[in-house]
Amino acid sequence: MEASTVLEMRGITKRFPGVVADDRVDFDLRRGEVHALLGENGAGKSTLMNVLYGLYKPDEGEIVVKGKRVSFGSAKDAIDEGIGMVHQHFMLIPVMTVAENIVLANEPRHAGALLDMDAARERVRHLSQTFRFAIDPDARVEQISVGQEQRVEILKALYRSADILILDEPTAVLTPQEAQELFGILRTLVREGMSVIFISHKLKEVLEIADRITVLRRGKKIDTIPREGATEQRLARMMVGREVLLRVEKRPADPGDTLLEVRDLSVSDDRGLPAVRDVSFQVKAGEIVGIAGVEGNGQTELIEAITGLRSAASGEIVVAGRAISHASARQMLDAGVGHIPEDRQRRGLVLEFTIAENIALHDYNRPPDSRFGWLFPRRLVQRAARLIEEFDVRGGGPNTRAAALSGGNQQKLVAAREVARDPKVLVAAQPTRGLDVGAIEYLHRRLVEERDEGRAILLLSLELDEVLSLSDRLLVMYEGRIVAEHGTDVDEEQIGLEMLGASTKEATAA
């Protein structure tokens, strides 16, 4: 082991029933570097890091930390060796404060017995100020933003004196602005001597933050390369094993009848405050209408109202000429509205259900899934097997629990179900969140195909590149209002200004 190397994983193999998740993988980490672990959904990235963090025991191979061969039986063993991990889905207790979450199971005490929460708050405040995290130790986790939750997770690792930090898909739930703030934090940590493993599938981010890049494909290590000289196209080819189209190819839209119309819609947020203010627009058959905006400007409440997850304060939603008011999610589905939700775990899936059961969630009570009250499990499995193959959902079969899939494969499962239902209107909120370049290419192509088959598609994404490349018309949302509308000849700089409220031009309803 080189003097600067703080970690080596040698020949790591991890098997699950029917799957070799990691196949003799080698990986090393140097002091004071960001080493990116890149790969498709299901490539074995998270499994490899779960082995390092003591959550899985490897079937073969060895781990060497700071020159010492180690064997971890639990995450506590890894933490004791200075390894911290921030999981893709955060492990925080919402009703507890920031300080309580950070010191949990490692609380400072008076005289070795009584909890000393004043000392805990002071320690957290000191760490927060040292690394410029701007976190209030007394804030409840349920009241802070997703970006702040991630900082709390990093502070948890720092509080436990970690000098090796594993970040699993750290930007999957962050806005572009929050991602840039995270990169600033990582650069500070690295300057302080910390070593960071950055698990991702986002090529631009890897090229921006990583010193070295290791690519996994279907459980095998393809190569480790320095950032210098690496390109998005080369990394995509290493990940997928073929050339990947990194841009959307589509012919001009040929809009037909209006299938979704929103009229003077107003919606309140969870606190009862106005979130959507008198919004009106249309989406026609055969077009993709995108909504751009900085997170927190009413987009989520708008989508929830359209899909029946939130009651509107006023206004009207019209689907295929039929006005619908105060409809439930089930009634909106029955009316022909499909929904790829932005939170796949809370809104899209029942994690304890199998893949087949999740695909059947909407239509289990209809032929061919059931008849006269009888459910036909074999038909559910057959349909699931077909969609698993069609959408390349990896990590299991029809009878695998959804919770066992990686985040990206959970997203593909939700997209498969919604597209397969053949809806008149497809509402796609953050449809590629957590997906790798190959899956993004496929889903973008499917959305364009659905458009060309006559569906009306409403697209919400915080990725401005995605909205610009997919949309036939683009609406900009700011403080609950549609403040601008654009066609395909859109100026990205103008969009950015409008997203920040710099333009006062009101869009005309389509």
PLY file of the C-alpha trace (Angstrom):
ply
format ascii 1.0
element vertex 510
property float x
property float y
property float z
element edge 509
property int vertex1
property int vertex2
end_header
0.00 0.00 0.00
1.40 3.42 -1.02
2.08 5.93 1.75
-0.71 8.20 0.50
-3.24 5.36 0.18
-5.70 5.19 3.09
-7.93 2.41 1.77
-7.68 -0.66 -0.44
-10.41 -3.12 -1.38
-8.94 -6.18 -3.06
-10.94 -8.71 -5.08
-14.26 -7.95 -3.41
-17.04 -10.33 -4.44
-20.60 -10.11 -3.11
-23.38 -12.46 -4.19
-27.11 -12.37 -3.61
-29.57 -15.10 -4.67
-29.39 -15.18 -8.45
-27.15 -12.10 -8.68
-23.40 -11.43 -8.45
-23.52 -7.78 -7.37
-19.73 -7.33 -7.26
-17.29 -9.63 -9.03
-13.63 -9.45 -7.83
-13.62 -5.64 -7.65
-10.46 -3.70 -6.74
-10.70 -0.14 -5.42
-8.33 2.21 -3.60
-8.54 5.68 -2.05
-5.76 8.21 -1.44
-5.52 10.75 1.33
-7.07 14.13 0.46
-8.77 13.09 -2.78
-12.28 12.71 -4.16
-12.48 9.32 -5.88
-15.70 8.92 -7.88
-17.34 5.51 -8.25
-19.33 5.64 -11.46
-21.73 3.16 -13.02
-25.23 2.39 -14.22
-28.09 1.66 -11.83
-27.42 -1.82 -10.48
-23.73 -1.81 -11.47
-22.68 -2.69 -7.91
-21.56 0.73 -6.63
-23.73 0.92 -3.50
-23.18 -2.77 -2.74
-19.39 -2.29 -2.81
-19.65 0.64 -0.41
-22.08 -1.22 1.85
-19.40 -3.91 2.12
-16.86 -1.24 3.08
-19.25 0.24 5.66
-19.90 -3.13 7.30
-23.52 -3.47 6.19
-22.68 -6.50 3.99
-20.03 -9.15 4.56
-18.04 -9.90 1.38
-18.06 -13.46 0.05
-14.47 -13.01 -1.14
-11.73 -10.39 -0.95
-10.11 -8.23 1.71
-10.19 -4.63 2.97
-7.11 -2.73 4.14
-7.59 0.58 6.01
-4.52 2.72 6.76
-2.22 -0.27 6.33
-4.26 -2.62 8.54
-6.33 -5.51 7.26
-9.84 -5.22 8.70
-13.05 -7.24 8.83
-16.23 -5.35 9.63
-19.19 -7.09 11.20
-21.28 -3.92 11.46
-21.35 -0.23 10.60
-20.05 0.48 14.12
-16.83 -1.38 13.25
-16.39 0.81 10.16
-17.12 4.00 12.13
-14.50 2.98 14.70
-11.96 2.85 11.84
-12.84 6.39 10.76
-15.27 5.58 7.94
-18.54 7.53 7.60
-21.31 7.02 5.06
-24.12 9.28 3.86
-26.75 7.08 2.23
-28.80 8.06 -0.81
-31.95 8.02 1.34
-31.07 9.82 4.55
-31.08 8.03 7.91
-32.44 10.84 10.09
-35.27 10.91 12.65
-37.61 13.74 11.56
-39.06 14.63 14.98
-35.64 15.02 16.59
-33.45 18.12 16.38
-30.31 18.43 14.29
-28.10 18.12 17.39
-30.02 15.09 18.71
-29.66 13.30 15.36
-25.95 14.04 15.13
-25.01 12.81 18.62
-27.45 9.87 18.68
-25.78 6.78 20.20
-22.67 8.87 20.95
-24.07 11.48 23.33
-21.85 13.60 25.62
-22.58 12.98 29.31
-22.21 14.63 32.71
-20.07 12.52 35.02
-20.46 9.57 32.65
-24.19 9.23 33.29
-26.48 12.21 32.55
-26.94 13.48 28.99
-25.24 16.82 28.36
-27.28 18.32 25.50
-25.71 21.74 25.99
-22.34 20.21 25.18
-23.89 18.41 22.21
-25.35 21.61 20.79
-22.07 23.45 21.29
-20.08 20.69 19.57
-22.50 20.66 16.63
-22.44 24.47 16.42
-18.62 24.43 16.41
-18.48 21.81 13.63
-21.09 23.70 11.61
-19.14 26.95 11.86
-15.79 25.28 11.12
-17.06 23.85 7.85
-19.48 26.72 7.10
-22.55 24.47 7.07
-24.99 27.10 8.40
-27.08 24.60 10.36
-29.16 25.45 13.45
-28.53 22.68 16.05
-31.98 23.23 17.58
-33.98 22.97 14.33
-36.14 19.88 13.92
-35.08 17.75 10.95
-38.66 17.71 9.61
-38.48 21.51 9.25
-35.22 21.80 7.27
-34.56 21.44 3.53
-33.23 18.32 1.82
-29.90 20.05 1.23
-29.62 20.83 4.94
-30.53 17.22 5.82
-27.54 16.09 3.78
-25.28 18.48 5.70
-26.60 16.99 8.93
-25.62 13.53 7.68
-22.10 14.78 6.87
-21.86 16.42 10.29
-22.83 13.07 11.86
-19.77 11.51 10.23
-17.50 14.41 11.22
-18.78 14.26 14.81
-17.61 10.63 14.91
-14.13 11.68 13.67
-14.48 10.13 10.21
-11.60 10.81 7.82
-12.99 8.60 5.02
-16.42 9.77 3.84
-18.66 7.76 1.50
-21.38 9.76 -0.30
-23.96 7.56 -2.06
-25.62 9.48 -4.92
-25.29 12.72 -2.92
-26.89 15.02 -5.51
-29.86 12.79 -6.44
-32.28 14.87 -4.34
-30.52 18.24 -4.52
-31.23 21.27 -6.65
-28.37 22.47 -8.91
-27.69 25.29 -6.42
-27.53 22.84 -3.49
-25.23 20.56 -5.49
-22.79 23.41 -6.01
-22.89 24.19 -2.29
-22.14 20.52 -1.57
-19.11 20.62 -3.89
-17.81 23.63 -1.99
-18.16 21.67 1.26
-16.32 18.67 -0.21
-13.43 20.85 -1.37
-13.13 22.23 2.15
-13.17 18.72 3.66
-10.49 17.51 1.24
-8.26 20.49 2.06
-8.57 19.44 5.71
-7.19 16.00 4.79
-10.40 14.00 4.44
-10.73 11.39 1.68
-14.07 11.17 -0.13
-15.69 8.38 -2.15
-18.31 9.96 -4.40
-20.84 7.44 -5.79
-22.66 8.84 -8.81
-23.86 8.37 -12.35
-23.90 12.08 -13.26
-21.05 12.63 -15.68
-20.80 16.41 -15.44
-20.62 16.35 -11.66
-18.00 13.61 -11.60
-15.82 15.56 -14.02
-16.25 18.66 -11.87
-15.47 17.24 -8.42
-13.44 14.01 -8.77
-9.66 13.56 -8.85
-9.93 9.95 -10.07
-12.84 7.95 -11.49
-13.49 4.20 -11.22
-16.19 2.76 -13.49
-18.19 -0.39 -12.68
-20.38 -2.20 -15.19
-22.62 -5.12 -14.21
-20.59 -5.80 -11.08
-17.14 -5.70 -12.69
-14.50 -2.98 -12.55
-13.89 -1.55 -16.03
-11.05 0.88 -15.25
-9.77 3.68 -13.00
-8.78 6.87 -14.81
-7.68 10.38 -13.77
-10.08 13.27 -14.34
-7.57 14.95 -16.66
-8.41 13.93 -20.21
-11.70 12.23 -19.28
-14.81 13.23 -21.24
-18.53 12.64 -20.80
-18.63 10.52 -23.95
-15.74 8.30 -22.82
-17.21 7.79 -19.36
-20.66 7.02 -20.79
-19.14 4.42 -23.12
-17.28 2.81 -20.19
-20.46 2.73 -18.09
-22.83 1.32 -20.68
-20.51 -0.58 -23.02
-21.72 1.26 -26.11
-21.99 4.75 -27.53
-24.65 6.76 -25.70
-26.62 9.64 -27.19
-26.17 12.48 -24.70
-28.74 14.74 -26.40
-32.42 14.28 -27.22
-33.30 13.71 -30.86
-36.90 14.48 -31.80
-38.84 15.88 -34.69
-41.03 18.98 -34.25
-44.25 18.37 -32.35
-47.57 18.00 -34.15
-50.07 19.06 -31.44
-53.67 17.86 -31.59
-56.62 18.34 -29.28
-56.18 19.74 -25.78
-56.03 16.81 -23.33
-55.10 18.72 -20.16
-56.29 22.19 -19.28
-55.63 24.00 -16.01
-57.91 27.00 -15.41
-57.23 29.66 -12.77
-55.86 27.08 -10.36
-54.85 28.12 -6.83
-53.36 25.66 -4.33
-52.17 26.02 -0.74
-49.12 24.36 0.78
-49.01 22.23 3.95
-49.05 25.37 6.12
-52.15 26.73 4.41
-50.20 29.45 2.56
-50.72 30.14 -1.17
-48.32 28.01 -3.24
-50.01 28.15 -6.68
-51.68 31.42 -7.68
-54.26 31.56 -10.50
-52.30 29.33 -12.88
-53.73 28.56 -16.33
-52.22 26.54 -19.19
-52.97 23.77 -21.67
-51.19 20.63 -22.81
-52.23 19.22 -26.17
-52.04 15.71 -27.55
-48.66 15.15 -29.16
-46.63 17.73 -27.24
-44.37 17.94 -24.20
-44.88 21.01 -22.04
-42.10 21.57 -19.52
-42.19 23.56 -16.29
-38.94 25.21 -15.22
-38.34 26.85 -11.87
-36.22 26.87 -8.77
-37.48 24.33 -6.23
-40.08 25.67 -3.82
-41.95 27.93 -6.24
-45.18 25.91 -6.27
-44.28 23.21 -8.80
-44.80 20.34 -6.36
-48.19 21.63 -5.19
-49.27 22.18 -8.81
-48.41 18.60 -9.78
-50.10 17.22 -6.64
-53.30 19.11 -7.46
-53.32 17.86 -11.07
-52.79 14.25 -9.96
-55.36 14.29 -7.15
-52.86 14.20 -4.28
-53.80 17.68 -3.01
-57.07 19.60 -3.05
-57.11 22.88 -4.95
-58.34 26.02 -3.21
-59.99 27.20 -6.43
-59.87 26.69 -10.17
-60.54 23.79 -12.48
-58.69 20.87 -14.09
-60.02 19.53 -17.39
-58.89 16.14 -18.74
-59.86 15.27 -22.33
-62.74 17.77 -22.21
-64.08 16.60 -18.86
-63.91 19.04 -15.94
-62.79 17.36 -12.73
-62.97 18.96 -9.31
-61.93 17.62 -5.88
-60.87 14.33 -7.45
-58.84 11.69 -5.59
-55.66 10.18 -7.00
-57.64 7.09 -8.03
-60.22 9.21 -9.88
-57.46 11.08 -11.76
-55.90 7.77 -12.76
-59.29 6.53 -13.95
-59.69 9.75 -15.94
-56.51 8.90 -17.87
-53.78 10.79 -15.99
-50.55 8.85 -15.45
-48.07 10.10 -12.85
-44.34 9.55 -12.41
-43.93 11.21 -8.97
-40.86 13.11 -7.85
-40.62 11.02 -4.65
-40.56 7.43 -5.88
-40.46 5.89 -2.39
-43.20 7.96 -0.75
-45.53 8.42 -3.71
-44.53 5.88 -6.35
-44.03 2.50 -4.70
-45.04 0.29 -1.80
-41.54 -0.84 -0.87
-42.64 -4.03 0.88
-44.63 -5.14 -2.17
-43.03 -7.13 -4.99
-42.26 -5.67 -8.40
-45.29 -7.50 -9.83
-47.57 -6.14 -7.10
-46.29 -2.59 -7.58
-46.91 -2.75 -11.32
-50.47 -3.93 -10.62
-51.25 -1.25 -8.01
-53.59 0.75 -10.24
-55.27 -2.01 -12.24
-55.37 -5.05 -9.96
-59.19 -4.90 -9.84
-59.67 -5.01 -13.61
-59.26 -7.61 -16.36
-56.92 -9.26 -17.15
-55.47 -8.98 -13.62
-58.73 -9.97 -11.96
-62.28 -11.00 -12.73
-65.38 -11.31 -10.53
-63.21 -10.44 -7.50
-60.59 -13.13 -8.25
-56.98 -12.03 -8.65
-54.70 -13.91 -11.08
-51.14 -13.72 -9.66
-49.61 -15.53 -12.63
-50.80 -12.78 -14.98
-49.30 -10.13 -12.70
-45.97 -11.94 -12.80
-46.07 -12.33 -16.59
-46.78 -8.64 -17.12
-44.06 -7.67 -14.65
-41.52 -9.92 -16.39
-42.30 -8.24 -19.72
-41.90 -4.73 -18.32
-38.73 -5.64 -16.39
-37.14 -6.69 -19.66
-38.54 -3.78 -21.68
-37.39 -1.10 -19.21
-34.20 -2.94 -18.16
-35.12 -3.00 -14.46
-32.14 -4.71 -12.81
-31.66 -6.31 -9.42
-34.42 -8.89 -9.30
-37.45 -10.52 -10.86
-41.24 -10.11 -10.58
-41.28 -11.51 -7.04
-38.43 -9.30 -5.74
-39.46 -6.69 -3.17
-39.25 -3.12 -4.49
-37.18 -2.18 -1.42
-34.40 -4.49 -2.65
-33.89 -2.48 -5.86
-31.42 0.38 -6.20
-32.92 3.88 -6.32
-32.48 4.15 -10.08
-34.15 0.81 -10.71
-37.04 1.81 -8.46
-37.43 4.87 -10.69
-37.44 2.71 -13.82
-40.09 0.48 -12.23
-42.40 3.47 -11.60
-41.85 4.77 -15.16
-42.57 1.31 -16.60
-45.89 1.05 -14.75
-47.09 4.54 -15.70
-46.12 4.36 -19.37
-47.57 0.83 -19.73
-50.98 2.05 -18.51
-51.33 3.99 -21.79
-52.61 7.23 -20.20
-54.07 10.15 -22.14
-51.99 12.57 -20.04
-48.64 11.68 -18.52
-47.39 13.90 -15.69
-43.66 13.27 -15.30
-42.14 14.93 -12.21
-38.36 14.53 -12.00
-38.63 11.40 -14.21
-34.87 10.81 -14.49
-33.90 11.59 -10.89
-31.42 8.90 -9.84
-31.04 7.39 -13.33
-27.76 6.74 -15.13
-26.93 7.99 -18.64
-28.14 4.84 -20.38
-31.45 4.82 -18.52
-31.89 8.58 -19.07
-31.31 8.12 -22.79
-33.93 5.34 -22.85
-36.54 7.22 -20.80
-36.11 10.41 -22.83
-36.65 8.38 -25.99
-39.76 6.77 -24.48
-41.22 10.14 -23.51
-40.72 11.39 -27.07
-42.31 8.18 -28.41
-45.27 8.65 -26.07
-45.61 12.22 -27.36
-45.50 11.02 -30.96
-48.24 8.47 -30.20
-50.55 11.31 -29.18
-50.16 11.60 -25.45
-50.06 14.95 -23.69
-46.98 15.12 -21.48
-46.43 17.59 -18.65
-42.78 17.53 -17.57
-41.45 18.95 -14.32
-37.69 18.82 -13.77
-35.15 20.79 -11.77
-32.58 19.84 -14.45
-32.79 22.82 -16.81
-30.92 20.93 -19.56
-33.57 18.21 -19.45
-36.49 20.63 -19.65
-34.89 22.57 -22.51
-34.04 19.50 -24.57
-37.37 17.66 -24.15
-39.99 20.42 -24.14
-41.93 21.64 -27.16
-43.21 24.50 -25.01
-41.71 25.74 -21.78
-43.46 27.45 -18.87
-41.43 29.26 -16.20
-42.82 29.24 -12.67
-41.89 31.76 -9.99
-43.59 32.30 -6.63
-46.59 30.20 -7.64
-47.25 31.93 -10.97
-46.47 31.19 -14.60
-44.27 34.18 -15.40
-43.20 33.27 -18.95
-43.86 30.91 -21.83
-41.39 29.93 -24.55
-41.26 27.80 -27.68
-38.26 25.79 -28.83
-36.27 28.92 -29.73
-35.56 29.67 -26.08
-32.68 31.64 -24.61
-31.21 29.79 -21.62
-29.94 32.94 -19.96
-33.39 34.55 -20.16
-34.92 31.39 -18.64
-32.45 31.59 -15.75
-33.38 35.22 -15.08
-37.10 34.43 -15.17
-36.63 31.50 -12.76
-35.11 33.95 -10.29
-37.93 36.48 -10.73
-35.89 38.97 -12.74
-38.53 39.14 -15.49
-42.01 40.49 -14.86
-43.42 39.34 -18.18
-46.56 37.28 -17.66
-47.10 34.29 -19.91
-50.25 34.06 -21.96
-52.21 30.86 -21.36
-51.67 28.39 -24.15
0 1
1 2
2 3
3 4
4 5
5 6
6 7
7 8
8 9
9 10
10 11
11 12
12 13
13 14
14 15
15 16
16 17
17 18
18 19
19 20
20 21
21 22
22 23
23 24
24 25
25 26
26 27
27 28
28 29
29 30
30 31
31 32
32 33
33 34
34 35
35 36
36 37
37 38
38 39
39 40
40 41
41 42
42 43
43 44
44 45
45 46
46 47
47 48
48 49
49 50
50 51
51 52
52 53
53 54
54 55
55 56
56 57
57 58
58 59
59 60
60 61
61 62
62 63
63 64
64 65
65 66
66 67
67 68
68 69
69 70
70 71
71 72
72 73
73 74
74 75
75 76
76 77
77 78
78 79
79 80
80 81
81 82
82 83
83 84
84 85
85 86
86 87
87 88
88 89
89 90
90 91
91 92
92 93
93 94
94 95
95 96
96 97
97 98
98 99
99 100
100 101
101 102
102 103
103 104
104 105
105 106
106 107
107 108
108 109
109 110
110 111
111 112
112 113
113 114
114 115
115 116
116 117
117 118
118 119
119 120
120 121
121 122
122 123
123 124
124 125
125 126
126 127
127 128
128 129
129 130
130 131
131 132
132 133
133 134
134 135
135 136
136 137
137 138
138 139
139 140
140 141
141 142
142 143
143 144
144 145
145 146
146 147
147 148
148 149
149 150
150 151
151 152
152 153
153 154
154 155
155 156
156 157
157 158
158 159
159 160
160 161
161 162
162 163
163 164
164 165
165 166
166 167
167 168
168 169
169 170
170 171
171 172
172 173
173 174
174 175
175 176
176 177
177 178
178 179
179 180
180 181
181 182
182 183
183 184
184 185
185 186
186 187
187 188
188 189
189 190
190 191
191 192
192 193
193 194
194 195
195 196
196 197
197 198
198 199
199 200
200 201
201 202
202 203
203 204
204 205
205 206
206 207
207 208
208 209
209 210
210 211
211 212
212 213
213 214
214 215
215 216
216 217
217 218
218 219
219 220
220 221
221 222
222 223
223 224
224 225
225 226
226 227
227 228
228 229
229 230
230 231
231 232
232 233
233 234
234 235
235 236
236 237
237 238
238 239
239 240
240 241
241 242
242 243
243 244
244 245
245 246
246 247
247 248
248 249
249 250
250 251
251 252
252 253
253 254
254 255
255 256
256 257
257 258
258 259
259 260
260 261
261 262
262 263
263 264
264 265
265 266
266 267
267 268
268 269
269 270
270 271
271 272
272 273
273 274
274 275
275 276
276 277
277 278
278 279
279 280
280 281
281 282
282 283
283 284
284 285
285 286
286 287
287 288
288 289
289 290
290 291
291 292
292 293
293 294
294 295
295 296
296 297
297 298
298 299
299 300
300 301
301 302
302 303
303 304
304 305
305 306
306 307
307 308
308 309
309 310
310 311
311 312
312 313
313 314
314 315
315 316
316 317
317 318
318 319
319 320
320 321
321 322
322 323
323 324
324 325
325 326
326 327
327 328
328 329
329 330
330 331
331 332
332 333
333 334
334 335
335 336
336 337
337 338
338 339
339 340
340 341
341 342
342 343
343 344
344 345
345 346
346 347
347 348
348 349
349 350
350 351
351 352
352 353
353 354
354 355
355 356
356 357
357 358
358 359
359 360
360 361
361 362
362 363
363 364
364 365
365 366
366 367
367 368
368 369
369 370
370 371
371 372
372 373
373 374
374 375
375 376
376 377
377 378
378 379
379 380
380 381
381 382
382 383
383 384
384 385
385 386
386 387
387 388
388 389
389 390
390 391
391 392
392 393
393 394
394 395
395 396
396 397
397 398
398 399
399 400
400 401
401 402
402 403
403 404
404 405
405 406
406 407
407 408
408 409
409 410
410 411
411 412
412 413
413 414
414 415
415 416
416 417
417 418
418 419
419 420
420 421
421 422
422 423
423 424
424 425
425 426
426 427
427 428
428 429
429 430
430 431
431 432
432 433
433 434
434 435
435 436
436 437
437 438
438 439
439 440
440 441
441 442
442 443
443 444
444 445
445 446
446 447
447 448
448 449
449 450
450 451
451 452
452 453
453 454
454 455
455 456
456 457
457 458
458 459
459 460
460 461
461 462
462 463
463 464
464 465
465 466
466 467
467 468
468 469
469 470
470 471
471 472
472 473
473 474
474 475
475 476
476 477
477 478
478 479
479 480
480 481
481 482
482 483
483 484
484 485
485 486
486 487
487 488
488 489
489 490
490 491
491 492
492 493
493 494
494 495
495 496
496 497
497 498
498 499
499 500
500 501
501 502
502 503
503 504
504 505
505 506
506 507
507 508
508 509
